[in-house]
């Protein structure tokens, strides 16, 4: 029964994903031609609704899967660690490394600039960690083969 339910839910999410893609294309094509048309509003809100349903379903099934495997506690610890990392990176970023004219031109505050800097540092850290993990796995695999 569980396998049949999982297949039906997978099919439903696939259909919602396809509808999101179709509405995104219609939305993108409609913006260029006539952004004031009534179709613009309908397609936009349908797209937002389908994306919302997809995100909620993905989060629900993530928590369901983690709860079944007994890993929900580890997940929340990891989530708290990521949040602490973002806060630490926010305090490490300067926010003053761009000119005041550029901040004013883009309607951005120093805090917003610090958040952008923190996100940049986070991306750098993720890329370095992923590269290190790939190198480690490849070295470990080459050692095991010998």
N, CA, C and O atoms as a GROMACS GRO file, in nm:
protein
  584
    1UNK      N    1   0.082  -0.120   0.000
    1UNK     CA    2   0.000   0.000   0.000
    1UNK      C    3   0.086   0.125   0.000
    1UNK      O    4   0.058   0.222  -0.071
    2UNK      N    5   0.194   0.122   0.083
    2UNK     CA    6   0.282   0.238   0.092
    2UNK      C    7   0.349   0.266  -0.041
    2UNK      O    8   0.365   0.382  -0.081
    3UNK      N    9   0.388   0.160  -0.110
    3UNK     CA   10   0.455   0.177  -0.240
    3UNK      C   11   0.360   0.239  -0.342
    3UNK      O   12   0.401   0.324  -0.420
    4UNK      N   13   0.234   0.198  -0.340
    4UNK     CA   14   0.135   0.254  -0.432
    4UNK      C   15   0.109   0.402  -0.400
    4UNK      O   16   0.096   0.484  -0.491
    5UNK      N   17   0.102   0.435  -0.271
    5UNK     CA   18   0.083   0.574  -0.231
    5UNK      C   19   0.201   0.659  -0.274
    5UNK      O   20   0.183   0.770  -0.323
    6UNK      N   21   0.323   0.607  -0.255
    6UNK     CA   22   0.442   0.681  -0.296
    6UNK      C   23   0.443   0.704  -0.447
    6UNK      O   24   0.483   0.812  -0.493
    7UNK      N   25   0.399   0.605  -0.524
    7UNK     CA   26   0.395   0.622  -0.669
    7UNK      C   27   0.292   0.728  -0.708
    7UNK      O   28   0.316   0.809  -0.798
    8UNK      N   29   0.176   0.727  -0.641
    8UNK     CA   30   0.074   0.827  -0.671
    8UNK      C   31   0.121   0.968  -0.633
    8UNK      O   32   0.098   1.063  -0.708
    9UNK      N   33   0.185   0.980  -0.519
    9UNK     CA   34   0.236   1.110  -0.478
    9UNK      C   35   0.347   1.159  -0.571
    9UNK      O   36   0.355   1.278  -0.602
   10UNK      N   37   0.432   1.067  -0.615
   10UNK     CA   38   0.537   1.104  -0.710
   10UNK      C   39   0.475   1.150  -0.841
   10UNK      O   40   0.520   1.248  -0.900
   11UNK      N   41   0.372   1.081  -0.887
   11UNK     CA   42   0.304   1.120  -1.010
   11UNK      C   43   0.237   1.256  -0.994
   11UNK      O   44   0.243   1.339  -1.085
   12UNK      N   45   0.175   1.278  -0.880
   12UNK     CA   46   0.110   1.408  -0.856
   12UNK      C   47   0.213   1.520  -0.855
   12UNK      O   48   0.189   1.626  -0.912
   13UNK      N   49   0.327   1.499  -0.791
   13UNK     CA   50   0.430   1.602  -0.788
   13UNK      C   51   0.490   1.624  -0.927
   13UNK      O   52   0.526   1.737  -0.961
   14UNK      N   53   0.500   1.518  -1.006
   14UNK     CA   54   0.549   1.533  -1.143
   14UNK      C   55   0.452   1.617  -1.225
   14UNK      O   56   0.495   1.703  -1.302
   15UNK      N   57   0.324   1.593  -1.210
   15UNK     CA   58   0.223   1.671  -1.282
   15UNK      C   59   0.227   1.817  -1.239
   15UNK      O   60   0.218   1.907  -1.322
   16UNK      N   61   0.240   1.841  -1.108
   16UNK     CA   62   0.249   1.980  -1.060
   16UNK      C   63   0.375   2.046  -1.114
   16UNK      O   64   0.372   2.164  -1.152
   17UNK      N   65   0.485   1.973  -1.119
   17UNK     CA   66   0.610   2.028  -1.175
   17UNK      C   67   0.596   2.064  -1.321
   17UNK      O   68   0.644   2.168  -1.365
   18UNK      N   69   0.529   1.977  -1.397
   18UNK     CA   70   0.507   2.006  -1.540
   18UNK      C   71   0.417   2.128  -1.556
   18UNK      O   72   0.442   2.213  -1.641
   19UNK      N   73   0.312   2.136  -1.474
   19UNK     CA   74   0.224   2.254  -1.480
   19UNK      C   75   0.300   2.382  -1.444
   19UNK      O   76   0.279   2.486  -1.506
   20UNK      N   77   0.389   2.374  -1.345
   20UNK     CA   78   0.471   2.490  -1.310
   20UNK      C   79   0.557   2.533  -1.430
   20UNK      O   80   0.568   2.651  -1.460
   21UNK      N   81   0.616   2.436  -1.497
   21UNK     CA   82   0.700   2.468  -1.612
   21UNK      C   83   0.616   2.532  -1.724
   21UNK      O   84   0.659   2.629  -1.786
   22UNK      N   85   0.498   2.476  -1.750
   22UNK     CA   86   0.411   2.531  -1.854
   22UNK      C   87   0.369   2.673  -1.820
   22UNK      O   88   0.376   2.762  -1.904
   23UNK      N   89   0.326   2.695  -1.696
   23UNK     CA   90   0.283   2.829  -1.656
   23UNK      C   91   0.400   2.927  -1.655
   23UNK      O   92   0.382   3.045  -1.684
   24UNK      N   93   0.520   2.878  -1.620
   24UNK     CA   94   0.637   2.967  -1.623
   24UNK      C   95   0.666   3.012  -1.766
   24UNK      O   96   0.699   3.128  -1.789
   25UNK      N   97   0.654   2.919  -1.862
   25UNK     CA   98   0.677   2.956  -2.002
   25UNK      C   99   0.570   3.052  -2.050
   25UNK      O  100   0.601   3.152  -2.115
   26UNK      N  101   0.445   3.024  -2.018
   26UNK     CA  102   0.336   3.113  -2.059
   26UNK      C  103   0.354   3.250  -1.994
   26UNK      O  104   0.332   3.353  -2.058
   27UNK      N  105   0.394   3.251  -1.868
   27UNK     CA  106   0.418   3.376  -1.797
   27UNK      C  107   0.530   3.454  -1.864
   27UNK      O  108   0.518   3.575  -1.887
   28UNK      N  109   0.641   3.385  -1.895
   28UNK     CA  110   0.755   3.452  -1.958
   28UNK      C  111   0.718   3.506  -2.095
   28UNK      O  112   0.761   3.616  -2.131
   29UNK      N  113   0.641   3.431  -2.173
   29UNK     CA  114   0.602   3.478  -2.306
   29UNK      C  115   0.504   3.594  -2.297
   29UNK      O  116   0.507   3.684  -2.380
   30UNK      N  117   0.418   3.593  -2.197
   30UNK     CA  118   0.316   3.696  -2.182
   30UNK      C  119   0.374   3.827  -2.133
   30UNK      O  120   0.322   3.934  -2.166
   31UNK      N  121   0.481   3.822  -2.054
   31UNK     CA  122   0.542   3.944  -2.002
   31UNK      C  123   0.596   4.028  -2.116
   31UNK      O  124   0.582   4.151  -2.115
   32UNK      N  125   0.656   3.964  -2.215
   32UNK     CA  126   0.715   4.038  -2.326
   32UNK      C  127   0.609   4.104  -2.414
   32UNK      O  128   0.631   4.212  -2.468
   33UNK      N  129   0.496   4.038  -2.430
   33UNK     CA  130   0.397   4.090  -2.524
   33UNK      C  131   0.305   4.193  -2.460
   33UNK      O  132   0.289   4.302  -2.515
   34UNK      N  133   0.245   4.162  -2.347
   34UNK     CA  134   0.151   4.255  -2.287
   34UNK      C  135   0.141   4.230  -2.137
   34UNK      O  136   0.060   4.148  -2.093
   35UNK      N  137   0.221   4.299  -2.058
   35UNK     CA  138   0.220   4.274  -1.913
   35UNK      C  139   0.093   4.324  -1.845
   35UNK      O  140   0.070   4.292  -1.728
   36UNK      N  141   0.010   4.401  -1.913
   36UNK     CA  142  -0.110   4.454  -1.850
   36UNK      C  143  -0.232   4.366  -1.875
   36UNK      O  144  -0.342   4.399  -1.828
   37UNK      N  145  -0.217   4.257  -1.947
   37UNK     CA  146  -0.332   4.173  -1.978
   37UNK      C  147  -0.379   4.097  -1.856
   37UNK      O  148  -0.303   4.079  -1.760
   38UNK      N  149  -0.503   4.052  -1.858
   38UNK     CA  150  -0.558   3.975  -1.747
   38UNK      C  151  -0.492   3.839  -1.735
   38UNK      O  152  -0.485   3.783  -1.625
   39UNK      N  153  -0.444   3.784  -1.846
   39UNK     CA  154  -0.379   3.655  -1.845
   39UNK      C  155  -0.250   3.659  -1.762
   39UNK      O  156  -0.212   3.559  -1.701
   40UNK      N  157  -0.185   3.774  -1.760
   40UNK     CA  158  -0.063   3.791  -1.681
   40UNK      C  159  -0.090   3.761  -1.534
   40UNK      O  160  -0.016   3.685  -1.472
   41UNK      N  161  -0.195   3.818  -1.479
   41UNK     CA  162  -0.227   3.797  -1.339
   41UNK      C  163  -0.265   3.652  -1.312
   41UNK      O  164  -0.222   3.594  -1.212
   42UNK      N  165  -0.346   3.595  -1.398
   42UNK     CA  166  -0.391   3.457  -1.377
   42UNK      C  167  -0.273   3.361  -1.379
   42UNK      O  168  -0.259   3.277  -1.290
   43UNK      N  169  -0.190   3.371  -1.481
   43UNK     CA  170  -0.076   3.280  -1.494
   43UNK      C  171   0.023   3.301  -1.381
   43UNK      O  172   0.079   3.205  -1.328
   44UNK      N  173   0.046   3.426  -1.344
   44UNK     CA  174   0.141   3.454  -1.236
   44UNK      C  175   0.095   3.389  -1.106
   44UNK      O  176   0.174   3.322  -1.040
   45UNK      N  177  -0.031   3.407  -1.070
   45UNK     CA  178  -0.078   3.352  -0.943
   45UNK      C  179  -0.091   3.201  -0.947
   45UNK      O  180  -0.074   3.135  -0.845
   46UNK      N  181  -0.122   3.144  -1.064
   46UNK     CA  182  -0.121   2.998  -1.076
   46UNK      C  183   0.021   2.945  -1.057
   46UNK      O  184   0.041   2.845  -0.988
   47UNK      N  185   0.117   3.013  -1.117
   47UNK     CA  186   0.257   2.972  -1.102
   47UNK      C  187   0.300   2.981  -0.956
   47UNK      O  188   0.362   2.888  -0.904
   48UNK      N  189   0.267   3.091  -0.890
   48UNK     CA  190   0.302   3.106  -0.749
   48UNK      C  191   0.235   2.997  -0.666
   48UNK      O  192   0.298   2.940  -0.576
   49UNK      N  193   0.110   2.968  -0.693
   49UNK     CA  194   0.039   2.864  -0.619
   49UNK      C  195   0.100   2.727  -0.637
   49UNK      O  196   0.119   2.653  -0.540
   50UNK      N  197   0.131   2.692  -0.761
   50UNK     CA  198   0.191   2.560  -0.787
   50UNK      C  199   0.330   2.548  -0.726
   50UNK      O  200   0.367   2.443  -0.674
   51UNK      N  201   0.407   2.654  -0.732
   51UNK     CA  202   0.539   2.650  -0.670
   51UNK      C  203   0.524   2.637  -0.519
   51UNK      O  204   0.600   2.564  -0.455
   52UNK      N  205   0.428   2.708  -0.461
   52UNK     CA  206   0.403   2.696  -0.317
   52UNK      C  207   0.364   2.555  -0.277
   52UNK      O  208   0.416   2.502  -0.178
   53UNK      N  209   0.274   2.493  -0.353
   53UNK     CA  210   0.234   2.355  -0.324
   53UNK      C  211   0.354   2.261  -0.336
   53UNK      O  212   0.370   2.171  -0.254
   54UNK      N  213   0.438   2.282  -0.436
   54UNK     CA  214   0.556   2.197  -0.454
   54UNK      C  215   0.653   2.211  -0.338
   54UNK      O  216   0.706   2.111  -0.289
   55UNK      N  217   0.676   2.333  -0.294
   55UNK     CA  218   0.769   2.355  -0.183
   55UNK      C  219   0.714   2.294  -0.054
   55UNK      O  220   0.788   2.228   0.019
   56UNK      N  221   0.586   2.314  -0.027
   56UNK     CA  222   0.526   2.258   0.095
   56UNK      C  223   0.531   2.106   0.091
   56UNK      O  224   0.561   2.042   0.192
   57UNK      N  225   0.501   2.047  -0.024
   57UNK     CA  226   0.506   1.901  -0.036
   57UNK      C  227   0.648   1.848  -0.018
   57UNK      O  228   0.670   1.747   0.048
   58UNK      N  229   0.745   1.918  -0.077
   58UNK     CA  230   0.884   1.873  -0.063
   58UNK      C  231   0.929   1.879   0.083
   58UNK      O  232   0.995   1.788   0.131
   59UNK      N  233   0.893   1.986   0.152
   59UNK     CA  234   0.930   1.998   0.293
   59UNK      C  235   0.859   1.891   0.376
   59UNK      O  236   0.920   1.830   0.464
   60UNK      N  237   0.731   1.867   0.348
   60UNK     CA  238   0.656   1.765   0.421
   60UNK      C  239   0.720   1.628   0.404
   60UNK      O  240   0.740   1.556   0.502
   61UNK      N  241   0.752   1.591   0.280
   61UNK     CA  242   0.809   1.459   0.256
   61UNK      C  243   0.951   1.448   0.309
   61UNK      O  244   0.995   1.338   0.345
   62UNK      N  245   1.024   1.558   0.314
   62UNK     CA  246   1.156   1.557   0.375
   62UNK      C  247   1.144   1.524   0.523
   62UNK      O  248   1.214   1.436   0.573
   63UNK      N  249   1.054   1.595   0.593
   63UNK     CA  250   1.036   1.569   0.736
   63UNK      C  251   0.982   1.429   0.761
   63UNK      O  252   1.021   1.364   0.857
   64UNK      N  253   0.892   1.382   0.675
   64UNK     CA  254   0.837   1.247   0.689
   64UNK      C  255   0.947   1.143   0.675
   64UNK      O  256   0.954   1.048   0.753
   65UNK      N  257   1.032   1.161   0.575
   65UNK     CA  258   1.140   1.066   0.552
   65UNK      C  259   1.241   1.068   0.666
   65UNK      O  260   1.288   0.963   0.710
   66UNK      N  261   1.274   1.188   0.714
   66UNK     CA  262   1.369   1.198   0.825
   66UNK      C  263   1.312   1.139   0.953
   66UNK      O  264   1.384   1.077   1.030
   67UNK      N  265   1.182   1.159   0.976
   67UNK     CA  266   1.119   1.105   1.096
   67UNK      C  267   1.115   0.953   1.092
   67UNK      O  268   1.134   0.887   1.194
   68UNK      N  269   1.089   0.896   0.973
   68UNK     CA  270   1.085   0.750   0.961
   68UNK      C  271   1.222   0.688   0.985
   68UNK      O  272   1.232   0.578   1.040
   69UNK      N  273   1.327   0.758   0.944
   69UNK     CA  274   1.462   0.704   0.960
   69UNK      C  275   1.526   0.741   1.093
   69UNK      O  276   1.637   0.698   1.123
   70UNK      N  277   1.456   0.820   1.174
   70UNK     CA  278   1.510   0.859   1.304
   70UNK      C  279   1.621   0.962   1.296
   70UNK      O  280   1.704   0.971   1.387
   71UNK      N  281   1.626   1.039   1.189
   71UNK     CA  282   1.733   1.136   1.170
   71UNK      C  283   1.685   1.280   1.182
   71UNK      O  284   1.755   1.372   1.140
   72UNK      N  285   1.567   1.300   1.237
   72UNK     CA  286   1.510   1.434   1.245
   72UNK      C  287   1.592   1.523   1.340
   72UNK      O  288   1.611   1.642   1.312
   73UNK      N  289   1.639   1.469   1.449
   73UNK     CA  290   1.721   1.544   1.544
   73UNK      C  291   1.852   1.591   1.481
   73UNK      O  292   1.892   1.706   1.499
   74UNK      N  293   1.918   1.502   1.407
   74UNK     CA  294   2.042   1.538   1.339
   74UNK      C  295   2.017   1.647   1.236
   74UNK      O  296   2.101   1.735   1.216
   75UNK      N  297   1.903   1.640   1.169
   75UNK     CA  298   1.869   1.741   1.069
   75UNK      C  299   1.856   1.878   1.134
   75UNK      O  300   1.907   1.977   1.080
   76UNK      N  301   1.788   1.886   1.249
   76UNK     CA  302   1.771   2.015   1.316
   76UNK      C  303   1.905   2.068   1.370
   76UNK      O  304   1.927   2.189   1.373
   77UNK      N  305   1.993   1.979   1.413
   77UNK     CA  306   2.126   2.021   1.456
   77UNK      C  307   2.202   2.078   1.337
   77UNK      O  308   2.269   2.181   1.350
   78UNK      N  309   2.194   2.013   1.222
   78UNK     CA  310   2.258   2.061   1.100
   78UNK      C  311   2.200   2.196   1.059
   78UNK      O  312   2.273   2.286   1.018
   79UNK      N  313   2.069   2.209   1.068
   79UNK     CA  314   2.002   2.335   1.033
   79UNK      C  315   2.047   2.448   1.126
   79UNK      O  316   2.070   2.560   1.080
   80UNK      N  317   2.058   2.420   1.254
   80UNK     CA  318   2.105   2.521   1.350
   80UNK      C  319   2.250   2.558   1.322
   80UNK      O  320   2.288   2.675   1.333
   81UNK      N  321   2.331   2.460   1.285
   81UNK     CA  322   2.471   2.488   1.250
   81UNK      C  323   2.482   2.577   1.128
   81UNK      O  324   2.565   2.668   1.123
   82UNK      N  325   2.398   2.551   1.028
   82UNK     CA  326   2.398   2.635   0.907
   82UNK      C  327   2.354   2.777   0.940
   82UNK      O  328   2.410   2.873   0.888
   83UNK      N  329   2.254   2.790   1.025
   83UNK     CA  330   2.207   2.924   1.064
   83UNK      C  331   2.317   2.997   1.141
   83UNK      O  332   2.337   3.117   1.120
   84UNK      N  333   2.387   2.927   1.230
   84UNK     CA  334   2.497   2.989   1.304
   84UNK      C  335   2.609   3.031   1.210
   84UNK      O  336   2.672   3.135   1.230
   85UNK      N  337   2.635   2.951   1.108
   85UNK     CA  338   2.737   2.985   1.008
   85UNK      C  339   2.700   3.110   0.932
   85UNK      O  340   2.784   3.197   0.908
   86UNK      N  341   2.574   3.122   0.892
   86UNK     CA  342   2.529   3.240   0.819
   86UNK      C  343   2.541   3.364   0.908
   86UNK      O  344   2.583   3.470   0.861
   87UNK      N  345   2.503   3.352   1.035
   87UNK     CA  346   2.514   3.466   1.128
   87UNK      C  347   2.661   3.505   1.146
   87UNK      O  348   2.694   3.623   1.146
   88UNK      N  349   2.749   3.406   1.160
   88UNK     CA  350   2.892   3.436   1.176
   88UNK      C  351   2.947   3.503   1.051
   88UNK      O  352   3.025   3.598   1.061
   89UNK      N  353   2.908   3.455   0.934
   89UNK     CA  354   2.954   3.516   0.809
   89UNK      C  355   2.898   3.657   0.792
   89UNK      O  356   2.964   3.743   0.734
   90UNK      N  357   2.777   3.680   0.842
   90UNK     CA  358   2.720   3.814   0.836
   90UNK      C  359   2.805   3.911   0.918
   90UNK      O  360   2.831   4.024   0.874
   91UNK      N  361   2.848   3.868   1.036
   91UNK     CA  362   2.929   3.956   1.119
   91UNK      C  363   3.071   3.971   1.066
   91UNK      O  364   3.138   4.071   1.093
   92UNK      N  365   3.119   3.873   0.989
   92UNK     CA  366   3.252   3.882   0.930
   92UNK      C  367   3.256   3.972   0.806
   92UNK      O  368   3.359   4.030   0.774
   93UNK      N  369   3.143   3.984   0.737
   93UNK     CA  370   3.142   4.067   0.616
   93UNK      C  371   3.139   4.214   0.656
   93UNK      O  372   3.084   4.251   0.759
   94UNK      N  373   3.200   4.297   0.570
   94UNK     CA  374   3.218   4.438   0.604
   94UNK      C  375   3.096   4.522   0.572
   94UNK      O  376   3.048   4.596   0.658
   95UNK      N  377   3.048   4.514   0.452
   95UNK     CA  378   2.934   4.596   0.411
   95UNK      C  379   2.974   4.734   0.364
   95UNK      O  380   2.892   4.808   0.310
   96UNK      N  381   3.100   4.769   0.385
   96UNK     CA  382   3.148   4.901   0.343
   96UNK      C  383   3.247   4.891   0.228
   96UNK      O  384   3.314   4.989   0.196
   97UNK      N  385   3.256   4.776   0.166
   97UNK     CA  386   3.353   4.758   0.059
   97UNK      C  387   3.303   4.806  -0.077
   97UNK      O  388   3.372   4.790  -0.178
   98UNK      N  389   3.184   4.864  -0.081
   98UNK     CA  390   3.133   4.928  -0.202
   98UNK      C  391   3.108   5.075  -0.172
   98UNK      O  392   3.088   5.114  -0.057
   99UNK      N  393   3.109   5.155  -0.276
   99UNK     CA  394   3.093   5.298  -0.255
   99UNK      C  395   2.949   5.333  -0.215
   99UNK      O  396   2.854   5.259  -0.243
  100UNK      N  397   2.938   5.446  -0.148
  100UNK     CA  398   2.805   5.492  -0.105
  100UNK      C  399   2.717   5.524  -0.224
  100UNK      O  400   2.596   5.507  -0.219
  101UNK      N  401   2.779   5.570  -0.334
  101UNK     CA  402   2.702   5.601  -0.454
  101UNK      C  403   2.641   5.474  -0.513
  101UNK      O  404   2.527   5.476  -0.560
  102UNK      N  405   2.716   5.365  -0.510
  102UNK     CA  406   2.664   5.239  -0.563
  102UNK      C  407   2.552   5.186  -0.474
  102UNK      O  408   2.452   5.133  -0.523
  103UNK      N  409   2.568   5.199  -0.343
  103UNK     CA  410   2.461   5.158  -0.251
  103UNK      C  411   2.335   5.239  -0.277
  103UNK      O  412   2.225   5.184  -0.281
  104UNK      N  413   2.351   5.369  -0.294
  104UNK     CA  414   2.235   5.456  -0.316
  104UNK      C  415   2.171   5.427  -0.451
  104UNK      O  416   2.048   5.428  -0.464
  105UNK      N  417   2.253   5.402  -0.552
  105UNK     CA  418   2.201   5.374  -0.686
  105UNK      C  419   2.114   5.248  -0.687
  105UNK      O  420   2.012   5.242  -0.756
  106UNK      N  421   2.155   5.148  -0.612
  106UNK     CA  422   2.083   5.020  -0.606
  106UNK      C  423   1.983   5.015  -0.491
  106UNK      O  424   1.925   4.909  -0.464
  107UNK      N  425   1.963   5.128  -0.422
  107UNK     CA  426   1.868   5.136  -0.312
  107UNK      C  427   1.898   5.028  -0.207
  107UNK      O  428   1.810   4.950  -0.168
  108UNK      N  429   2.024   5.025  -0.162
  108UNK     CA  430   2.071   4.922  -0.072
  108UNK      C  431   2.132   4.988   0.051
  108UNK      O  432   2.199   5.091   0.041
  109UNK      N  433   2.109   4.928   0.166
  109UNK     CA  434   2.168   4.978   0.290
  109UNK      C  435   2.298   4.903   0.318
  109UNK      O  436   2.332   4.807   0.248
  110UNK      N  437   2.368   4.946   0.419
  110UNK     CA  438   2.492   4.879   0.458
  110UNK      C  439   2.461   4.738   0.510
  110UNK      O  440   2.538   4.645   0.487
  111UNK      N  441   2.349   4.722   0.578
  111UNK     CA  442   2.308   4.590   0.626
  111UNK      C  443   2.280   4.496   0.509
  111UNK      O  444   2.317   4.379   0.512
  112UNK      N  445   2.213   4.548   0.406
  112UNK     CA  446   2.188   4.467   0.287
  112UNK      C  447   2.317   4.427   0.218
  112UNK      O  448   2.330   4.315   0.169
  113UNK      N  449   2.412   4.519   0.216
  113UNK     CA  450   2.542   4.489   0.157
  113UNK      C  451   2.615   4.383   0.240
  113UNK      O  452   2.684   4.297   0.184
  114UNK      N  453   2.601   4.389   0.373
  114UNK     CA  454   2.661   4.286   0.458
  114UNK      C  455   2.598   4.150   0.432
  114UNK      O  456   2.667   4.047   0.433
  115UNK      N  457   2.467   4.148   0.409
  115UNK     CA  458   2.399   4.021   0.383
  115UNK      C  459   2.446   3.962   0.249
  115UNK      O  460   2.466   3.841   0.238
  116UNK      N  461   2.463   4.048   0.149
  116UNK     CA  462   2.514   4.001   0.021
  116UNK      C  463   2.655   3.946   0.038
  116UNK      O  464   2.689   3.842  -0.019
  117UNK      N  465   2.737   4.016   0.115
  117UNK     CA  466   2.873   3.968   0.142
  117UNK      C  467   2.872   3.834   0.214
  117UNK      O  468   2.952   3.746   0.183
  118UNK      N  469   2.782   3.819   0.311
  118UNK     CA  470   2.772   3.693   0.385
  118UNK      C  471   2.732   3.580   0.292
  118UNK      O  472   2.784   3.469   0.302
  119UNK      N  473   2.639   3.606   0.201
  119UNK     CA  474   2.597   3.503   0.106
  119UNK      C  475   2.711   3.467   0.011
  119UNK      O  476   2.727   3.350  -0.025
  120UNK      N  477   2.789   3.567  -0.030
  120UNK     CA  478   2.905   3.538  -0.115
  120UNK      C  479   3.005   3.450  -0.041
  120UNK      O  480   3.054   3.352  -0.097
  121UNK      N  481   3.035   3.484   0.086
  121UNK     CA  482   3.126   3.401   0.165
  121UNK      C  483   3.071   3.260   0.181
  121UNK      O  484   3.147   3.163   0.178
  122UNK      N  485   2.940   3.247   0.199
  122UNK     CA  486   2.879   3.116   0.213
  122UNK      C  487   2.895   3.033   0.086
  122UNK      O  488   2.924   2.913   0.093
  123UNK      N  489   2.877   3.096  -0.028
  123UNK     CA  490   2.896   3.024  -0.156
  123UNK      C  491   3.041   2.981  -0.170
  123UNK      O  492   3.068   2.868  -0.211
  124UNK      N  493   3.136   3.070  -0.136
  124UNK     CA  494   3.278   3.033  -0.144
  124UNK      C  495   3.307   2.914  -0.054
  124UNK      O  496   3.377   2.821  -0.094
  125UNK      N  497   3.253   2.917   0.066
  125UNK     CA  498   3.275   2.809   0.162
  125UNK      C  499   3.216   2.677   0.111
  125UNK      O  500   3.278   2.572   0.125
  126UNK      N  501   3.098   2.683   0.054
  126UNK     CA  502   3.034   2.561   0.001
  126UNK      C  503   3.114   2.504  -0.115
  126UNK      O  504   3.131   2.382  -0.125
  127UNK      N  505   3.163   2.591  -0.204
  127UNK     CA  506   3.242   2.543  -0.317
  127UNK      C  507   3.372   2.480  -0.269
  127UNK      O  508   3.412   2.375  -0.320
  128UNK      N  509   3.438   2.542  -0.172
  128UNK     CA  510   3.562   2.486  -0.119
  128UNK      C  511   3.535   2.352  -0.050
  128UNK      O  512   3.611   2.257  -0.069
  129UNK      N  513   3.427   2.343   0.028
  129UNK     CA  514   3.393   2.218   0.097
  129UNK      C  515   3.358   2.108  -0.004
  129UNK      O  516   3.399   1.993   0.014
  130UNK      N  517   3.284   2.142  -0.107
  130UNK     CA  518   3.249   2.042  -0.208
  130UNK      C  519   3.373   1.993  -0.283
  130UNK      O  520   3.387   1.874  -0.309
  131UNK      N  521   3.461   2.085  -0.316
  131UNK     CA  522   3.585   2.047  -0.384
  131UNK      C  523   3.670   1.957  -0.295
  131UNK      O  524   3.724   1.857  -0.340
  132UNK      N  525   3.681   1.994  -0.168
  132UNK     CA  526   3.759   1.912  -0.074
  132UNK      C  527   3.696   1.773  -0.058
  132UNK      O  528   3.768   1.674  -0.050
  133UNK      N  529   3.564   1.766  -0.054
  133UNK     CA  530   3.496   1.637  -0.041
  133UNK      C  531   3.521   1.550  -0.164
  133UNK      O  532   3.543   1.429  -0.152
  134UNK      N  533   3.516   1.611  -0.282
  134UNK     CA  534   3.542   1.534  -0.405
  134UNK      C  535   3.684   1.482  -0.407
  134UNK      O  536   3.708   1.366  -0.440
  135UNK      N  537   3.780   1.566  -0.372
  135UNK     CA  538   3.919   1.524  -0.369
  135UNK      C  539   3.939   1.413  -0.266
  135UNK      O  540   4.006   1.314  -0.294
  136UNK      N  541   3.880   1.428  -0.148
  136UNK     CA  542   3.892   1.327  -0.044
  136UNK      C  543   3.835   1.193  -0.090
  136UNK      O  544   3.898   1.089  -0.070
  137UNK      N  545   3.718   1.195  -0.150
  137UNK     CA  546   3.655   1.070  -0.197
  137UNK      C  547   3.740   1.004  -0.305
  137UNK      O  548   3.757   0.882  -0.304
  138UNK      N  549   3.792   1.083  -0.397
  138UNK     CA  550   3.874   1.026  -0.504
  138UNK      C  551   4.002   0.965  -0.449
  138UNK      O  552   4.044   0.857  -0.492
  139UNK      N  553   4.064   1.034  -0.355
  139UNK     CA  554   4.187   0.979  -0.294
  139UNK      C  555   4.154   0.852  -0.216
  139UNK      O  556   4.228   0.754  -0.225
  140UNK      N  557   4.045   0.853  -0.141
  140UNK     CA  558   4.005   0.734  -0.063
  140UNK      C  559   3.974   0.617  -0.157
  140UNK      O  560   4.009   0.504  -0.126
  141UNK      N  561   3.909   0.644  -0.269
  141UNK     CA  562   3.879   0.536  -0.364
  141UNK      C  563   4.004   0.481  -0.428
  141UNK      O  564   4.014   0.360  -0.451
  142UNK      N  565   4.100   0.567  -0.458
  142UNK     CA  566   4.224   0.518  -0.522
  142UNK      C  567   4.307   0.437  -0.422
  142UNK      O  568   4.377   0.344  -0.462
  143UNK      N  569   4.301   0.473  -0.295
  143UNK     CA  570   4.374   0.396  -0.194
  143UNK      C  571   4.308   0.260  -0.172
  143UNK      O  572   4.377   0.160  -0.154
  144UNK      N  573   4.174   0.255  -0.174
  144UNK     CA  574   4.102   0.128  -0.154
  144UNK      C  575   4.127   0.031  -0.268
  144UNK      O  576   4.129  -0.090  -0.246
  145UNK      N  577   4.146   0.080  -0.389
  145UNK     CA  578   4.165  -0.006  -0.506
  145UNK      C  579   4.301  -0.074  -0.504
  145UNK      O  580   4.318  -0.179  -0.566
  146UNK      N  581   4.396  -0.018  -0.436
  146UNK     CA  582   4.532  -0.076  -0.435
  146UNK      C  583   4.542  -0.190  -0.342
  146UNK      O  584   4.649  -0.249  -0.330
   0.00000   0.00000   0.00000
